[in-house]
Amino acid sequence: MPQVYQTYVTQIENNLTGETRTLEMLEEFSPVAAEMSQIALEGLQSDMKKEKLNSQIQNTFGVNKRHANSVINFVTGELESAIECKKRHLDTLDTKIKSVKSEIERLNKRLKNHREYAQAVEKYNLAIKYPQKTKTGTLKKVPVLKKIPEFDNACPINGKPHGKTYLQLAKQQLHQKKRQLKMYLDRRAAFVLRGVKPKLGNLGTVTFVGSTNETSGNQICQLTPDVIPSLKIRVPYFLEATYGEYLTLPLYKINKQGYDNIVTAWALNNALTYVFSRNKKGKWVVAITCLVNFSITSNDRAFGCIGLDINPGAIGWCATNRHGNPIAWGKVNLDLHSCSTEQTEARLAGAITELTNRALATKKPIVIEKLDFSEKKRQGKRGRKYNRMLSGFAYAKFKELLKARCLKLGIKIIEVSPKYSSQIGVVKYMRRYGMGSDSAAGLVLARRGMNIYYERMPARYALQSSIQPEPRQHVFAHWQGFNKHYLEVGSRNAWFGTPTLTGSAGDGLANTGNLGLTKLRHKHESSSLHPSVKA
């Protein structure tokens, strides 16, 4: 049974009976809590022991040990998070710097080769214009020009009337890369110089961090379940003369969706953390964080799986039966171009709701690809259009929302390797079942979720003798050898309507005269024959 920390936000009315006095106390305590957090941050960054830091906070601000521990634990978590974020940001900058340096090195090498070619051409022309004679009086032979140019002298035909040659464009590109490298180096130096600055909240934030060692999960702020639940808050020492030792805050607008989970965590004495703050409208709200147990109901692979192939423009899905054969498939359009963050989340949530409702109704787990675009986003090598596509491809956000939704509904998520899923879907299932390429890839993923990894290649591609994997080879070994010929086709549409190597019409390899594929076929045929047959 998975356990996940969940946060439920409850708005406080700010004007009802029993709330005014508690909110006045929070108003006076919030600036002191901000100063306590700052002192705790300075102490933790200077490697001060927590016991000594706790005593310093108690003596300086007049609070008890529980309040000081709560502040120290809160700042410790924020500091660790800030250090991790800084590390990730530095890794991203280092990867970009490495990528730009490699591009500068490549351009410098090409320009150097082109300069050597230009010098060789000049010597060749001089040798022809002013021929040299040997001692016997015969003309010296002009050496053959072996070097080749790196850039064409013509202007690229791209519709831009700049009139620059390929060589001039390469020099300009090198200059831009050097400027980009300097920008990244300056940004990295400034980021390192700035140090770690965690966000400790504003002056209107008060945090009470709980622990499993404390009564009811939190000794400072304790929940009292009732028809109208309430919070019993321990007043700091320096405010006891004004407000007393304890204050009670009724929660008239408790979050009904998470109240049962909060009460369960309270009954099990799990840690409960309360964060009081003001929202954009100036109203006080309390965020309650607890550890929630979720039960998984759609987790049996015996009923089949639903595979999702996630693309920038659409999500292809395919549901299988217990044998791994498709029984339903489709596509959910997902246009995220030029959308704001809120619009992107809303459209992703709508697509996820449609997919999870199907999984919940059929009791099937969902299979997704194990993808990570962080490295590709860091490099940014393949041009403006590709980078824009990667930036708008909110795969991490989709995965986050999908996991949260499936956790809430009790649907199991299985992550599998995406290797060659699109190629296998196009080659094997797209034409057979009349489905789209994204749904065909979803079928391959669903089968992998059922531990069906070995996919035989169709015999019509005349490579049947090569698909039997050799001993100790991976299940993707034959598809790896086939993939380079698949990529030579250039388009998925080129697979249909052209004859195959066996002469049959249908799914083809672009043309029957593909020399490289023919050689590969003869090589595998000869290697797969029995020694007596070869003789």
N, C-alpha and C positions, 0 to 999 in steps of 0.2 A: 504494500500500500504506500504510494508516494506521499511524502510530506513536503510542503512548500509554505514559505512565509507569505501571508496575505495581509494586505492593509485595507481597512474599511474606514471611510471618512464619515463623520456625523456632524451635522451643523447644529450649533447652539443658538437658541432663539435670541439671546442677549437681553431680553426684557421680561422674562417670565419669573415667577416667584422661585426663589432659591438659587437663581443664577447670577444675579447682580453682584452680590457680595463676593462670590468666588471669582468672577471675571475682574473685579477691582483688584483682588489679590494678584491675579495673573498679570494685570497691567503693571503693578508695582514690581513684581518679581522678574518680568521678562528682561529689563535692562541689566539687572544684576546677573541673571543667567547668562547673558551675552558676555559680560565681563569674566564670569567664571569660565566660560568656554575658551576665551582668549588666554587666560592664565594657564588653563589645562593644556592648550595647544603649545604654548611656549615651553612648558615643563616637559611635555612628551618629546618635542623636537630637540630639547637639550639632554635627553636620555635620563631624566630625573626618575627616581623610583616612584612607583604609584603610591606607596604608603606615605612617603614624604610629601608628595604632591597633594594627597588627600588631606593631610594635616594642614598644609599651607592654605588650601581653599577653605577649610573649616574655620581657621583662625582669622582669615582675612575678611570673609563675607558673613560670618555668623550663621552657618548652616550646619545641619547634622551630617553624619558620615554617609547616610544613604543618598542625600542630595549630591554630595561631592562625588561618590562613586558613579551615580547616574551621569553626571557631566563628563567624568573621565572616560566612561565607556562609550558615550556618544561621540566625543572628540576622537577617541581611538579608532572607531569605525570610519569616521569621515576622513581621518588622516590616512588610513590604509587605502581607502578608496581613491583619494587624491594621488597617492604614490603610484597606484596601479594605473590610473588614467595617464599620469605623466609618462610612465614607462611605455605605455601603448603609443602615446603621441610621439615620443622620441623614436620608437621603432618605425613608425610610419614615416617620419622625416628622414631617418637614416636610409630606409628603403628607397625613398624618392631621390635622395642624394646619390645613392649608388646607381640607380637607374639612369639619372641624368649624366653622371660621370661616364658610364659605359657608352651612352649615346655620343657624348663628346669625343670619347676615344675612337669610336667607329668613324665618325665624320673626319676627325683628324687623320686617321689612317687612309681613308679614301682620298682626301685632299692631297696627302703626301704622295700617294701613288699616282694621282693625276699630275702633280708637279713633275714627278720623275718621268712620266710619259711625255709631258710637254718638252722637257729638256732633251729626251731621246729624239723627239720629232725635230727639234731644232738642229741637233747634231746630224741627223739623217739628211735634212734639207741642205745643210752646209756641205756635207760630204758629196751631195749630188751637184750643188752649184759650183763648188771649188774642189774638183777631184784632185786627189793626191797621187803622186807617182812613186813607184818603188825605185830601188837602186838600179835596176836594169832598164828603167824607162817606161815600164808598163804601168797602166792605171791600176790603182788599188781597188779591190772589190768593195762595194758599199755594203756594210753589214745589214742583214735583214732586221727590220723593226719588229721586235718580239713583244714589246709592251703594248697594252691595250688601254684605251681611255676609260676612266671611271665615270665620266659625265659626258653627255652629249652637248654639242655646241649649239643645238637648236633650242628654241623656246618651247616650253610645255604648252600643249593645247588644252587649256582648262578654262577658257572663256574670260580670263583676266588680262586686261590690256597693260600689263606691267612691262612687257618686253624684256624680261630677265631670262637668261639661259639657266640650264640645270645647274651649272657650276656656280652662278651667282646666287641661285636659290639655296644651294648647299652652304655657301658661305654665310648667307643671312640666317639660315637655320642654326648653324654653329654659333653665331653671335647670340641668338635668342636663347640657346641652351646654356651658354655661359652666364647670361644674365639670370636665367632661372636657377642655376646652381648657386650663384651669389645670394639670391633671395632666400633660398632654402637654408644656406649656411648662416645667414644673418638671423633668420627666424629661429633656427635651432639654438644659436648662441644666446639670443634674448630669452628664449624659453628656459634654458638651463640657468641663466643668471637670475631669473625671476624666482626660482625655487618652488617649493610645494606650498600652495595656498588653498587649503580645503574650504568648502562652503559650510559655515557654521550657522547659517540662517540669519534672519534679520532680528531687529530688536523686539519684535512681537512674537517670538517663538520660544516656547518652553517645552523641554523634552524630559520625560520621565522614563528611563530605560529600565526594563524589568529583568528578572533572572529566575531560573528554576529553583534557586536556593531560598527564595523569599516567599513569604506567605501570599497566596493568591496570585503568584507570578510577578508581583510588584509591591514592595513595601511602602513606597511613597504614595502611589495612586492605586487604590483597590476598587475593583468592580463589585457592585452589589446587584445580582440579578433579581428582577422583580417585574411586576406588570409595567412599571416605568423604571427601568434600571438607572442606577446612579453611580457616581464615582466619589469615593472618600479620599480627599487629598490631604496629605500631611503638610502643614504650613511651616515654612522655614523659621528658624529661631528668631531672626531679626524682625519678623512680622507677627509673631505670636501675641505681642501686646495689643495689636490692633484687631486681628482676626481670630484669635484663639489658636488652639492646637490643631484642630481639624476643620475642614470645610466640606460640605456635600454639594455635588453638582448633578442635578437630575438630567437625564438624556431623553428629552421628549421626542426627539427625531432620530432615534437610534436606527442604524442601517439594518433593516429587517433581513436583507439578503445574507449578511454575514453575522448576524447576532447569534444564530445557533452555533456557528463555528467559534465565535468568541467565548460563548458560555462553555462549550466543550473544552476549549483550551484552559479556561479558568478552573473547570472541575478537575482537569488532569494536572493542575498546578504548573502548566507550561508558562514560559516567560511572556508577559504582556507589556508592550511598549506604547506609551501615550505621548503624542506630539500635539500640543496646543499651538495654534497659529491663526492668523487672520487671512481670509480669502480676498479676492480682488474687490469684493463689495464692502470690505471692512468688517465682515461678520466673523465671529470666532467659530472655529471648527476644531474638532479633535480627531486625529487619525490613530486608530488602534491597530497595532500589528501583532499577529499571533501565528503560531505554527498550526497549519491545517492538514488533516489527513483526508486524502481523496481516495475513493474506491473506484477501481477500473472495472467496467462491465463489458465493454466492447474490446476484448483482448484475445479472443479465440481465433487462431489462424485456420482452424478446421472449417470455418464458414467462408473462407476466402479473405481477400484484402482489397482495399481501395488504394490504388497508386496515383500519386499526384506528380505531374511533370510541370514545374513552375517556370514560366517564361515571362519576359518583360511585358508582353501584350495580352497573354491569356494563360489560363491554368487548365491543362488537359488532365482528365481523370478517367480511370477505368476500374470497374469492379469485377472481381473474378469469383468463380465458385471454388469448391474445395479441391478441385483438380487443377486449378490454375488457368482455366479457360475463361475468356471474357464473357460476361453476361449483360453488361451495360457500360456505356461510355459516353463521354460528352466533353464539352469545353465551356469554361466560364471566362467570358471576356473581362479584361482588366486593363483599362486605359488609365495610366498614372502620369501621362505626360503633362507637364506644366501644372501639376496639382500642388496645393499647399500641404503642410503636414497633417492638418485636420482632415482635408479631403482625401488624402492618401489612406489614412487610418480608417476613414468611413468606408471607402471602397474595398479595402482589404477585409474589413469586418463583414461586409455584405457577402463577399465571395466565400469567406470562411464559414459563415453561417449556413450557406447553401450546401457546402461540402460536408460539414459536420452533421447536419440534419440527415443526410443520406447515410452516413456511417452509423449514426445512432439508430436509425430505423432498421438497418440490416445487420446490426451487431458485428460490424467488421472493423478491424483496426485500420489505421491510415498509414501508408508508407510514403515517405518523402526522401528526397535526395540529401546526402550529406555533403553540402556545398559550403565553401568559404571563399567569398570574393574579396576579402580584405587585402590579400597579397596583390591581386590584379588591380584593385583600386589604388594601392600604394604606388604601383609601377607607372600606370598611365602611359603606356608606350604606343597604343594602337590608334591614336588619332582622336580628334575632338568628338566625332559622332559616337565612337565606341565608348569613350569615357562618359559621355552624356547618358548613354544607355546603361552603363554600370551604375552611375550615380542615381538614376531614377529607378533602378531595379531594387526595390525595397525587400530583398529576400530575408534579411535578418529581422525586419519588422514583421513580415508575414509569418516567419517561423515563430516569433515571440507570441503574436496574437493567436496563432493556431495552437500552440502548446497550452496557452492559458485557457482557451475555449475547450480543448479536448480534456484538459485536467478537470475542468468544471463539470463536463458532461460524462466523464468516466470513459473516454475513448483512448485507447493505447496508440502511441505514435512510434513507428519503427523507422529508423534511419538506415539506409543502405547505400552502397557505393553507386555513383552514377555512371561508371565507366561504360562507354559504348552503348548506353541505353537508347539513345536516339538512333544510332546506326542499326541496332538490332531491331528496333521497332519498325523502321522504314523497310528494311530488307525482308523481315519475316512476316509481320502482322499487318502492316498498313494496307496492302492490297488484298490480303486474304480476307480480312473482316470489313473492309471499306471504311476504316476509321482514319482520322487525321493523324498527322505525325506526332502531335503532342499526346494524343490519347494512346497511340501505339507505344510511345515511350513510357507512359503511365502503366500500361500493361506489363512491360518488362520490369518496372520497379515493383509492381504488385506481386509478380512471380518471385522476385528476389526476396520480398518480405515473407514469402512462404518457403524460403530456403531453396528455391529452384533457380540456381545460378547458371547451370550448364544449358546453353542454348545452341542447338544444332543449326548449322547453316543450310539453307535450302539447296537441294541438288541441282536446281536449274542454273546455278551460277558456275557450274563446272569446276567447283573446288571441293567436291564432296570428299575426295581422297585426302584433302589437307586438313579437314576439321577434326580428325581424330587426334586428340592431344597426346603428345609423347609422355612417357612416364616422368613424374615429378614436374610437369608443367602446370601453370595456372589455368583456371577454367576460361580466362579471357585470352589465352595465348593465341588461338587461331583467329579471333576477332582482331587482335592487335596486328597480326600480319595482314589481315584483310583491310584494315582501316585506312591505310595509306592509299589504296586503290579506290576506296569509297570516296575519299576526299578529292581525288583527281577528277571525279565527275563534276564537282562544282555546285550542283543544285540537286535537291531531292526530286524535282520534277523530271530530271534526266534519267531517273531509274525506270520510268514508265513509258511504254510505247516504242521501245527500241529492242532489237533482238539480243538474246544472250549469246554466250560463247558456244552454247550447244545448238544454236540456230533457231530456238523457239522464240516466239514473240512474247512480250510481257515485260516483267521486271528485267531491265538490262543494265549493262555497265557502259552505257553511252554509245559504244560501237563495237563491232566484232573484231576490229583490227587493232585492238589495244595490245600493243606489243609487249609492254611490261607485264600485263596480266597473263598473257599467253605464256611468257617465259616462266612466270610464277607457277602456272598450272603444270607445265611440263616438268618443272623442278620437283613439285610435290608428287606428281605421278611416278616419276622415276625413283624417288626416295621411298615411295610406299609399296613398290613391287617386291615380290618375293625374290630372293637371290637366284632360285632356279629359273624363274620367269625372265629375269634380266639376262641370264646367260643364254 
